[in-house]
Structure formats: C-alpha cells, structure tokens
Amino acid sequence: MQDVRTWIEIDSRALRHNVAEFRKRAGRGVAFMAVVKSNAYGHGLVPVASLLARGNPKSPPAPRLRRAGEIRNPKPLWFGVDSIVEALRLRREGIKNPILVFGYTLPAALREAQAAGVTVTISHFEGLEALGKLKRRPAFHLKLDTGMHRQGFQEADMPRLITALRTHALIPDGAYSHFAYPEHVRVAERQERSFERCIASLARAGLRPKLLHLSATGGVCEGRKRYHMVRVGFGMYGYLRRRFRRPFVRPVLTWKAIVGEVKQIKKGEPIGYDLTERMQRDSAVAILPIGYWHGFDRGLSSVGEVLIHGRRAKVLGLVSMDMTAVDITAIPKARIGDEVVLIGHQGREFIGADEMAEKIGTTAYETLTRINPLIRRVVV
C-alpha cells in the first residue's frame, strides 16, 4: 500500500473456502448464517458481507419434510449482527440478504427494523410488550436460554411466554439458543433437550417457530444438531478453538504495517517509555507506526513479535499509543518503507491471532475484534 502506514488484507479465497467447508459440514438443506457482528470479528463488516452477498452461494437441496411445521430451507445466506446499527449499515450498502440482530434492540428502533426488513431477537417479556404495541412489526426470533444463562427465556418461562405471545397476537418467525460449551457432550445434550422441550411447548400452543437454529462454529465442528440453520462466526474467519483444530479452515486476515524509521542503539541504552528495557547488545531498531490505539496490545511490550523480510523481530520496551520499536539486528536488509506483518504469513513464518493472544493472556476473538475499525480493510 502506498498511501497508508497500516492496513488489513482480507483473503477472499480463504473466506469463500471456509464458508464452503462449513456449509458442507452443516449438511444438505441446512441454511447458513454468516456471523458478521463486531465489525466481522475485526475483518470489516461491509467488506466481508459484500463479498459473501455477491457470491450468494446457492442453498443445497432441502430434504423431505419429516413432520408438520418443518420447513424447507429458507433464504440461502443470512447475516448475523449484534445491533440494529450494523444491520442498517448493511442495508445502506445494498445488501438484501436476511439479517438477524442478536443483541437487544431498543423499542425506539423496532420500526426501523421493520422498515428495513431486519429480523430482531426478542429475549425477554419487556421486548414482547414493546413489539406488541406496534401496528407494523418486524420479524422476530425468540432467544431461549437453555443453560448459558445470558440472553433468553428459560424453560420455566414457557407458560407465561405462550400467554404473552397470544395476548399480543405474535407468532415468532424463528427461535434459537446458544451452546455454552459445545465440546462438553453432556452439557451440550442437556441444552439440546431443553431447546426441544421449549419448542415442543410452543408447538402444542400452535406457536411453533418456522426457523430453528442452535449450532454455531463449535456446534458444527462437534456434530451437534443442526435444525434449519447454522450460525458460523469465528470459524468462518479461519480460527477454531484448540479442540477443534483441523486443517479445513484458512486464516482470512493479514494485518500489515511498514517500517517507519531505522536507527542504531548502543548496548546498555534504555528504550521506550518508563525505561522498562535496556539493549543487551549494540542493536538495529525499527520503529513501526502502529501502537495500542491501532489494536496492537500494550501487553505485547517486550514479548510480542512481528515479521520483517520473513523473519521474526521482537518488540522492544513498551508499546506506545501510536508507535512500537522492534529489534532488527538480525535483519540487516530492513529499510524504511519495508512491509511488516503483525498477523499473518510472511515467507515461511506465520503469526496467528491466537499466538498473539496467548502472549497477553486473552483470546484470538478479543485480539481480532480490537483491531481499530478505522484501519483500511482491503479485499485481495
């Protein structure tokens, strides 16, 4: 890049590959939701959704209906977002695919959701009441709390929920829950049973939702029940939890910067704020124009690494707000303007978001979603 000092590259082939692999594992007739919440896990909400919407992969053939109320595969590609703000941004970008908002939608925004054809999540009785006051209502999915104890109606709420739905003349378009620990067989099976009991209660009341979904990335990898749709987020971007590490996904994001300055520092000299580190030898140092404001965590001070000319360069001293120093003594050809990889491949080396996260005691989820959204995302 000639006009920016740091940027993100989104590998379109890797993204499409990962989606295809998860669709294959989800099975025939199962709809696919691409989860693009939190700026597409740091990858860029609009670039990722636009890329997938353009492809708009056709849905596999649906199986025969097995019981009353079961439906054939609906829209081939859904998008999942956290907020109505994200959903409306996608609509402004011309994306017409169905969108589900996972998070709480303020009552004042429900009319906007309806006008934009956005499906909202209703997870509490106050939400049902707000929906019931509207003449023109958005489509909605019920969130059921089957054991994670975050959002959702619990099993004990079913009688009251059915009464509230009837009172407000509401029929849910869908219902879903979320696995707390998909690799724990007994816990996951307990959640599946709870989900099915809740759905059975709704069905007996004549309120069976048309679209059921429970499995996300972990559920698909573990072979949990698919129902009508799967929601894939982190796995779609090429990362899986350690238990699920399999070669079928490829990392989608590469974070790059440039060398902004090169200098020589004598042995024994301190470097950076608070003089936390001293040079152990006469050293060549590169100053990178990125820091914790950009999402390169301050916890990487003196322990993080980047790639320059296909070799690892260690972070020296404290990561500053907008600058970071790295040791390039072993990379004598490094010059101002040279490309630096913070996350991704360069030559034979690779630094993953999970490696970076491990060094600062967090997860790859947090590492990626904390990359500054103002940094340019480029689809390659």
C-alpha positions in Angstrom: 0.0 0.0 0.0 1.4 3.4 -1.0 -1.0 5.7 0.9 -1.4 4.2 4.4 1.0 3.0 7.1 -1.0 0.1 8.3 -3.8 -1.9 6.7 -5.8 -5.2 6.8 -5.9 -7.6 3.9 -8.9 -9.9 3.6 -8.2 -13.1 1.7 -11.4 -13.6 -0.4 -10.4 -17.2 -1.4 -9.8 -18.2 2.1 -13.2 -16.7 3.2 -15.1 -18.5 0.5 -13.2 -21.7 1.2 -14.1 -21.6 4.8 -17.8 -20.9 4.1 -18.0 -23.8 1.6 -16.4 -26.1 4.2 -18.8 -25.2 6.9 -21.8 -25.5 4.6 -20.6 -28.9 3.6 -20.3 -30.0 7.2 -23.7 -28.5 8.1 -25.3 -30.8 5.6 -27.9 -30.7 2.9 -30.9 -28.4 3.3 -29.4 -26.5 6.2 -29.3 -22.7 5.8 -26.1 -20.8 6.6 -25.8 -17.7 8.6 -22.5 -15.7 8.2 -21.9 -14.0 11.6 -20.5 -10.5 10.9 -21.1 -8.9 14.2 -18.4 -6.8 15.9 -17.1 -5.5 12.6 -17.0 -9.1 11.2 -14.7 -10.1 14.1 -12.4 -7.3 13.2 -12.3 -8.2 9.5 -14.6 -5.4 8.3 -18.4 -5.6 8.4 -19.0 -4.2 4.9 -16.1 -5.8 3.0 -16.9 -9.3 4.4 -20.7 -9.1 4.0 -20.4 -7.5 0.5 -18.0 -10.3 -0.6 -20.3 -13.0 0.6 -23.5 -11.4 -0.7 -22.0 -11.0 -4.2 -21.3 -14.7 -4.2 -24.7 -15.5 -2.6 -24.0 -19.3 -2.7 -27.0 -21.3 -3.6 -28.6 -23.4 -1.0 -28.2 -27.2 -1.1 -31.4 -29.1 -1.9 -33.8 -29.4 1.1 -34.7 -32.8 2.5 -38.2 -34.0 2.6 -40.4 -32.7 5.3 -40.5 -35.1 8.3 -43.2 -33.5 10.4 -45.8 -30.8 10.4 -44.4 -27.4 10.8 -41.0 -28.3 9.4 -40.0 -26.0 6.6 -37.8 -26.2 3.6 -34.5 -24.3 3.6 -35.4 -20.5 3.5 -33.0 -17.9 2.2 -29.7 -19.3 1.2 -27.5 -16.9 3.1 -28.2 -15.0 6.3 -26.1 -12.4 8.1 -25.9 -12.2 11.9 -25.1 -8.9 13.6 -25.1 -7.6 17.1 -27.1 -4.4 16.7 -29.6 -2.7 14.5 -26.9 -0.1 13.7 -24.9 -2.9 12.0 -28.0 -4.2 10.2 -28.9 -0.8 8.8 -25.4 -0.2 7.7 -25.6 -3.4 5.6 -28.9 -2.3 4.1 -27.4 1.1 3.2 -24.7 -0.8 1.4 -27.3 -2.5 -0.8 -27.2 -5.9 0.9 -30.6 -7.5 0.7 -29.9 -10.8 2.4 -32.0 -11.6 5.5 -30.3 -10.2 8.6 -30.8 -11.3 12.2 -29.9 -8.9 15.1 -28.7 -11.0 18.0 -28.5 -8.2 20.6 -31.2 -6.1 22.3 -33.0 -3.8 20.0 -34.3 -0.6 21.7 -38.1 -0.2 21.4 -37.5 3.1 19.5 -35.6 1.2 16.8 -38.1 -1.5 16.2 -39.9 0.5 13.5 -36.6 1.0 11.7 -36.0 -2.8 11.8 -39.5 -3.4 10.3 -39.0 -0.8 7.5 -35.6 -2.3 6.6 -36.8 -5.9 6.6 -34.4 -6.8 9.5 -35.3 -9.6 11.9 -34.8 -8.8 15.6 -34.2 -11.1 18.6 -36.7 -11.0 21.5 -35.3 -12.4 24.7 -37.4 -11.0 27.4 -41.0 -10.1 28.2 -40.4 -6.3 28.0 -39.3 -6.9 24.4 -42.5 -8.7 23.6 -44.5 -5.9 25.1 -42.7 -3.3 23.0 -43.3 -5.4 19.9 -47.0 -5.9 20.8 -47.5 -2.1 20.8 -46.6 -1.7 17.2 -49.1 -2.0 14.3 -46.3 -2.9 11.8 -44.0 -5.3 13.5 -40.6 -6.6 12.4 -40.0 -10.3 12.0 -38.5 -11.7 15.2 -36.8 -14.8 16.6 -37.2 -15.9 20.2 -33.9 -16.4 22.1 -34.2 -19.3 24.5 -31.9 -19.7 27.5 -31.1 -23.4 27.6 -28.2 -23.2 30.0 -25.8 -20.5 29.1 -27.7 -18.0 31.2 -27.0 -15.0 29.2 -30.0 -13.9 27.0 -33.2 -15.6 26.7 -36.5 -17.1 28.0 -35.9 -20.1 30.3 -37.9 -23.3 30.3 -39.9 -22.2 33.3 -41.0 -19.1 31.4 -42.8 -21.1 28.7 -46.4 -20.9 30.1 -46.0 -17.1 30.6 -44.3 -16.7 27.2 -47.1 -18.5 25.4 -49.7 -16.3 27.2 -47.8 -13.2 26.2 -47.5 -14.2 22.6 -51.2 -14.9 22.4 -52.1 -11.7 24.2 -50.1 -9.6 21.7 -51.1 -11.8 18.7 -47.4 -12.6 18.0 -46.1 -15.6 16.2 -42.3 -16.0 16.2 -40.6 -16.4 12.9 -37.8 -18.3 14.5 -36.2 -19.5 17.7 -32.7 -20.2 18.7 -30.3 -20.8 21.6 -26.6 -20.9 22.0 -24.2 -23.6 23.3 -22.2 -22.6 26.4 -19.7 -25.4 26.0 -20.3 -27.4 22.8 -17.3 -29.8 23.3 -18.8 -31.0 26.7 -21.1 -33.7 25.5 -23.4 -33.9 28.5 -23.8 -30.2 28.8 -24.5 -29.8 25.1 -27.0 -32.6 25.0 -28.7 -31.1 28.1 -29.1 -27.9 26.2 -30.4 -29.7 23.1 -33.1 -31.4 25.2 -34.1 -28.1 26.9 -34.3 -26.4 23.5 -36.5 -29.2 22.1 -38.8 -29.1 25.1 -39.3 -25.3 24.7 -40.0 -25.7 21.0 -42.5 -28.6 21.8 -44.3 -26.3 24.2 -44.6 -23.6 21.6 -45.8 -26.1 19.0 -48.5 -27.5 21.3 -49.8 -24.0 21.6 -49.8 -23.5 17.9 -46.9 -21.1 18.0 -44.1 -23.3 16.5 -41.4 -21.1 15.0 -40.6 -21.8 11.4 -36.8 -21.4 11.6 -34.8 -23.2 14.4 -31.1 -22.8 15.0 -28.8 -23.8 17.8 -25.3 -24.7 16.4 -22.6 -22.1 15.9 -19.0 -22.9 14.9 -18.3 -25.2 17.8 -21.6 -27.0 17.4 -20.9 -27.7 13.7 -17.4 -28.9 14.5 -18.7 -31.2 17.3 -21.5 -32.6 15.2 -24.3 -31.1 17.4 -27.8 -30.9 16.0 -28.3 -28.5 13.0 -32.0 -27.9 12.8 -32.8 -25.5 10.0 -29.7 -23.3 10.1 -26.2 -23.0 11.5 -24.5 -19.7 12.6 -20.8 -19.6 11.8 -18.6 -16.8 13.0 -15.1 -17.3 14.2 -14.6 -20.5 12.2 -15.6 -18.7 9.0 -12.6 -16.4 9.5 -10.2 -19.3 9.8 -9.9 -19.8 13.6 -11.1 -22.7 15.7 -10.9 -23.4 19.4 -7.9 -25.7 20.2 -10.1 -28.8 20.5 -11.5 -28.2 17.0 -8.2 -27.5 15.2 -8.5 -29.1 11.9 -6.9 -28.2 8.5 -10.2 -27.4 6.8 -10.1 -23.6 7.6 -7.7 -21.0 6.5 -7.0 -17.6 8.3 -8.6 -14.8 6.3 -7.0 -11.7 7.9 -3.5 -10.4 7.4 -2.5 -7.2 9.3 0.3 -5.3 7.8 2.3 -2.1 8.5 5.6 -0.6 7.3 8.9 0.3 8.9 8.7 4.0 9.7 12.3 4.5 10.9 15.6 2.6 11.4 18.3 3.5 13.9 21.2 2.1 15.8 21.2 1.9 19.6 24.2 1.1 21.8 24.3 -1.7 24.3 23.0 -0.6 27.7 20.8 2.2 26.4 17.1 2.2 27.5 14.3 2.2 25.0 10.7 3.4 25.3 8.5 4.9 28.0 9.5 4.3 31.6 12.9 2.8 30.5 11.5 -0.7 31.0 14.1 -2.4 28.8 17.8 -1.8 28.0 19.6 -3.0 25.0 21.6 -6.2 25.6 23.9 -5.5 22.7 24.5 -2.9 20.1 21.3 -3.2 18.1 19.5 -2.1 15.0 16.0 -0.9 15.8 12.9 -0.3 13.6 10.1 2.0 14.6 6.7 0.9 13.4 3.9 3.5 13.1 1.4 1.4 15.0 0.6 1.1 18.7 -2.1 0.2 21.1 -4.5 2.7 19.6 -4.4 0.6 16.4 -5.1 -2.6 18.4 -1.5 -3.8 18.9 -2.0 -4.5 22.6 0.3 -2.9 25.2 0.6 -6.3 26.7 2.9 -7.2 23.8 5.6 -4.9 25.2 8.9 -6.7 25.3 7.3 -10.1 24.4 5.5 -9.6 21.0 6.9 -10.3 17.6 6.3 -9.1 14.1 7.6 -10.4 10.7 10.0 -8.4 8.5 11.6 -10.0 5.5 10.1 -13.3 6.6 11.9 -13.2 10.0 10.7 -12.6 13.5 11.5 -9.2 15.1 10.9 -8.9 18.9 9.1 -5.9 20.4 11.5 -3.7 22.5 10.2 -1.8 25.5 6.7 -0.6 26.0 4.2 -0.4 23.1 3.3 3.2 22.7 -0.1 4.6 21.6 1.0 5.1 18.0 4.5 3.6 17.8 6.3 0.3 18.5 10.0 -0.5 18.4 11.3 -3.9 17.3 14.8 -5.4 17.1 16.0 -5.9 13.5 19.7 -6.6 14.4 19.3 -10.0 12.7 17.5 -8.4 9.7 20.2 -6.2 8.2 18.4 -5.5 5.0 15.4 -3.9 6.7 14.8 -0.4 5.5 12.2 2.4 5.9 9.0 1.5 3.9 9.6 -2.3 4.1 6.4 -4.3 4.7 5.8 -5.6 8.2 3.3 -8.4 9.1 1.7 -8.2 12.5 -0.8 -11.1 12.0 -0.4 -13.5 9.1 2.1 -15.1 6.8 5.4 -13.7 5.5 7.8 -16.1 3.8 7.8 -19.3 5.8 6.8 -17.7 9.0 3.3 -17.2 10.4 2.0 -15.2 13.4 -1.6 -16.1 14.2 -4.1 -14.1 16.3 -4.1 -16.9 18.7 -0.3 -16.8 19.2 -0.6 -13.0 19.8 -3.5 -13.6 22.2 -1.6 -16.2 24.2 1.2 -13.8 25.0 -1.2 -11.3 26.5 -3.5 -13.7 28.3 -6.6 -13.3 26.2 -8.3 -15.0 23.2 -7.9 -14.6 19.5 -11.5 -13.3 19.5 -10.5 -10.3 21.5 -7.3 -9.8 19.6 -9.0 -9.6 16.3 -12.1 -7.6 17.3 -9.9 -5.0 19.0 -8.1 -4.0 15.8 -9.1 -0.4 15.2 -12.1 -0.3 12.8 -10.7 2.9 11.2 -7.8 0.8 9.7 -8.5 0.2 6.0 -9.7 -3.3 5.1 -8.7 -4.4 1.6 -10.1 -7.5 -0.1 -7.5 -9.4 -2.0 
